[in-house]
C-alpha cells in the first residue's frame, strides 16, 4: 500500500478545502443552495446533475460559481442505452396503475424518453469543467478521465467493491468514493452481483485502501464526527454524508420527506428496486411494501424511474409520503436538522474532539 492514500490530509490538501467532509450528491436533495453552503463552510459541496438536461447542467455550474469561489463537485450517472418491449412497458404500467388511481392520475402515457442522453450530459459537464466531477453506476474510459483532468477537473469514481475500485484506479481516477451498504439512495454497483456488493462500509474501507493507491472517500451511514473519524482511522481520506445533509433547510426536499426523516427509526430503511428499477435505500412506505413481490419484474433503470416519476412527483406535491421515494441511509435516525454550514462546523468540531481523545 502506497503512502499516497494514507497521509491524513491527502484529500483536503489536493483540493484545497478545509475539512475532509463531502456532501453527497442527491437527486432531489442537493440544490445549488446546499452545495454552495457546504463549500463555503469548508467542505466539498456536491451537485446532482444526473436528471438534468445538458443546458441545465451548464447553467447550474455557472450559478454555483457565482455563489462560491471554493471547490465543488458535480455528479452524473453513467448510463448505457437500454431497450424494452411494448409488452414489458404495459406490464410495468399495469403494476403502477393502482398508485396512479389513488393519486387521482389517469392511465399513463409512455414517456418520450426515459432519461437524458448520457453522452450529451458528459459533453456539457466537460464544457462546464467544474473543479471536481464524480460518476456513479458505471465507469469512464481512461481517455475521457484524462479529458476532464486536462480541463482541470479532479475525477471521483464511485464503487461498492474492490474490483470496481481497481477498475477506476486503472482508468485514472483521482479519488475513489467507496459506498457501503448503509448508504441511502441508489447503489453504485457496476461490476458483479449487486447483492454481494452490499458490503458494510467498515469492512469495505480497509479492503479498498489496501488495494489502491489513490485517496479514498468513505460513504454510507456516516452522520457525525465519530463516523468520520472511524472511516479515517480505517484509511479513508474523507467522508461523504448524504442523509445527514438532507435534514438541512437548504436541501429543499418536500415537507413530507422531511417529516419522514424526522420520525425515522434505526430500522426504518431497506433496499428496493420498485421506484427506479435499480436497488436504492429508502424509508419503507406502502409503495415499497405493495410492490415488494413485484420487484424482480420491474424494468431496469432508467425505464422504471421514468414510469414512476409522475407518481412520485404528484405524491410530493400532495404531501403523500406513502407514494414517495424517501431515500435515506441507515443512519437516518441520527439526523440533526440544522443549517448546512452549522452542520459542517459541528462535524468538524466533533472530528477534532475525537482526534484529541
N, C-alpha and C positions, 0 to 999 in steps of 0.2 A: 504494500500500500504506500502510495506516494504521500509526501508531506503537503502536496498541493491541496488536498481536501481535508487536512487535519488541523491546519492553523486556525486559531479561534476567530480570526477576523477576515478570512479569505473572501467571503461573500460580500460583506459590507465594504471592505476596502476596494474591491474591484468595481463595485457600483458607485461608491462614494456616498453611501447612506449611513445614517447614524445608528440604527438598530437592526438586528437580524430578524426583522418582523415583516412578513409579506401578507398583505390582504389578498385572500383568494379571489380569483375571477369567478363571479357568479352571475349567470344569465338571469336577468330579472332582479338581481340584488346587488349589483356593483356599478351604479351610475357614476357619472363624472364627478359628482359632488363627493361621493365616498372615496373614490380613487385619489382625488387631489387632497382631501383632508388627511388621508393616511400618508401620502408622500410628503406633504408639507410638515407633518408631525415627526418625520424622520424614519418612517418605514418605507416599504415599496407598495404603492397602490397598484391594483391590477384591474384593468377594464375588460369585461367580457364582450367580445365582438362576434361571437360565433353565429348569432342570429341576424346580424346586420348586413345591409347591402354594402357594396364596395364604397359608394359615395358616403354613406353614413359612417363608415369606419374612418375615412379621411377627415370628415367633419368633426368626429369625436376626438381624434388625436389633436386637431387644431384647437379645440375647446379646452382640452386638458392642458396643452402647452400654454394657453393663455392664463390658466389658473394656478400653475405651479412651474417652477424652474427646476424642480427636483426630478430624479429618475422615476419612471413609471413603466408599467408592463401592460401589453395588450395581448389577449389570448384568443386563439382560434381553435376550432375543432378541425382535425384533419379528416376529411370525408372523401369517400370514393362514390362514384355513381352506382346506385342500386336500382335494379329493375323489379317491378312487381306486376302481377297479372290482375285483370279486372275482377276475377273471382276472389283473389286474396283481398283486394280492396273492399269488395262487397261484404266479405265475411268480417273484416275488421270494422267496417262501418256499422254492421248489424250489432256487434258487441257494444258499440258506443251509443247506439240509439236510445237505450233507456236513460242514460245520463243526459243526453240532449233533451229528451222529453221532460225530464224532471226540472230542467232549467228553462223550459219554455222555448226551446230551439226546435226548428223544424228539421226534416231529414237533411243530412249533409250533402254537399256537393264536393266532388273531388277537387282538391287544390290544384291550381295551375302549375305549381311547382312545390316540391317537398322541402327544399332548402335553397339557400343561396349557393351560387357556384363557388366551390372552394378555391378553384384556380383564380377566379376573379377577385375573391376576397384576399387571397395571398398576394396578388399583384398590387392591390390597394394598400395592403399593410407594408409591402416593400417600398411603395411610393411614400407613404406616411413616415416610415422609418422611426418609430418610437425608440426610446433608449433600450427597452427590453421587450422581447416578444416571447410568448410561450405557446406551446402546442399540446393538444390533448386528443385522444382517440387514435393516434397514429404517429407516423414519423416522417420527417422530410428527408430527401436525399441530400448527400453531402454538398453538392453544388448549390442547392437552394439555401442551406445553412450558411455557406460561405458568402452568398449574395447578401444576406442580411448582415453578416459581420462586416462586409466591406462598406455597408451603409452606416456602420457604427452601432448596430444593434447587438445586444447580448441575447443569446438564444437559450431558452429553457425548454427541455423536453420532459413531459410528464410520464411517469412509469409506475407500474404496480408489481413488478418482479425484476429479478436480476437480469434476465435475458433482455428485457426491454431497456434497462439501464445501459447494458453493454452496447446495444444497438444504437442508442442515442449518442453514447460516447464516440462510437466509431463514425457516426455522422457528423461529429464535430461540435456538439452542444457545449455551451459554456458552463451551464448548470443543469443538474438533474433534480426534478421535483419528484420525490417518492410519495405515492399516495397509499396510505394504509387503509385497511378495510373499514376503519371507523369513519372515514370521510363522508361528508354529506354530498348530495348531488351525484353526478354521473361517474361511473367507474371509467378509468382511463385505459384499461387493458387493450392491447393490440397484438400481443404475442401469447399464444397458449390459451388455456381454458380460463374463462372469467371467474369461475367459482374457485379454482385452485389458486387464482391470483388475488383472492380476498385475504391477503396476509396482514396481520396486525402490524401497526406502524413500528412498535418497539422491536419486533422481530425483523422487519424489513430493513430498517435503517442500517444496522451494522453489516448486514449481508451486502447491501449495495455499496456502502462506504468501502468495504473490503475489496469490492470487485472493480471499482472505477477510480480514476484519478482526478475527476473534476468535482467541484464543490456540490454538496447535496443539500437540498431543501426538504424538510420534513412536513408532510401534510396529513391530517386525519385525526380528529378528536382533540386537538390541542386548543385549550380555552384560556389558559393563564400562564403566568411566568414559570410556574413549576413544570408545565408541559414543555415549554420552550427549552428550559434547562435540561430536562430529561433527554429530549431529542438531540441537543448539542453534546451532551455527555456521551451519547452513543455515536457521535461523529458527524452529525448534521451541522451545516454551517448557518442555517436559518430555519425558521418555522413559518409555514403558511397557514393562516387561520381564515376560514370562511364563515362558518356558523357564528363564531364569536362576533364578527362584524355585522352580521345580519340584524342583530338587535340594535345597532346604531341607528339614530334617526336618519342619517344620510343614506342608508341603504335603499330607502324609498319603496320597500316592499308593501304589498297590500295589507291593510289593517287586520284582516282575518288571518293572514300568515303570521303577522307579528304577535297576535293573541295566542296562536297555537305554539309559537316558540316560548312564550312566557309561561305557559301551563304544562309544557312537555316534561316528562319524567326520564329517568335514566334508560328505560327500556321502550321508549316511545317510537323509535325508528326501526325500519328494516329496508332491505333492498327490494326493488320492484322493477319489472320491465313494462308495467301496464301503461304508464303515461307516455313513454317515448320510444319503446322498443329496444332500449338499452338499459342495463342494470344501473339503478341510481338509488341512493339512500334518502329517505324522507320520513316524515312523521306519518304513522299509519292512520288512514282515514277510510271511510266507507268505500270510496272508489277503489282503493288498493285491495280492500277485503273482497269486494264483489268481483273484481277482475282476477283475483288470485288464481283461480282454477283455469283461467284462460291465458295466463302469462306466456306460456310457451307458444301460443298460437298467434300472438300479435306480430305484425310485420316489424322488421328491424328499423332502427334509427336511420334516417330522419323521417321515414314514412309515418310511423305511428305518432311521432311527435307532431307532425303536421296535422294528422287526422284528429288528434285530441286537443289541438290548440284552442279552438273556439270554445270548447267545454271549459278549459282551464281559465281562459281569459274572462268568459262570462261569469264563472263562479267567483272570480276575484272581484269583479265589479259589483256583484250582488251580495258579497260577504258570505259566500257558501263554502267554507273550508273543506267540507266533505268531498268536494269535487276538484280541489286544487292540488297541484304538485307542491307539497310543503317540504321542499328539500332542506335537510338538516343532518348534521353529523351526530355521532353517538354521544358527544359531549354537550348536547343541546340543553340539558337541564342545568348546566353551569353558565348559561348565558347571563351577561350583565349589561342591561340596557344603559348605554351612555354614549355621548358624542364620540366619534371615531378618534379624534385627536386625544381625548381623555383616555380612551381605551389603549391607544399606543403608549401613552405615558405611563399608564397603570401597569401594562405588561412589562415595560422596560424597568420600572421600579421593582416589580416582583422578580424579574430575572436577575437583577443586580443583587437583591436580597438573598436569593438562593445561592448565587455565586459567592457571596460573602460568608455563607454559613461554614 
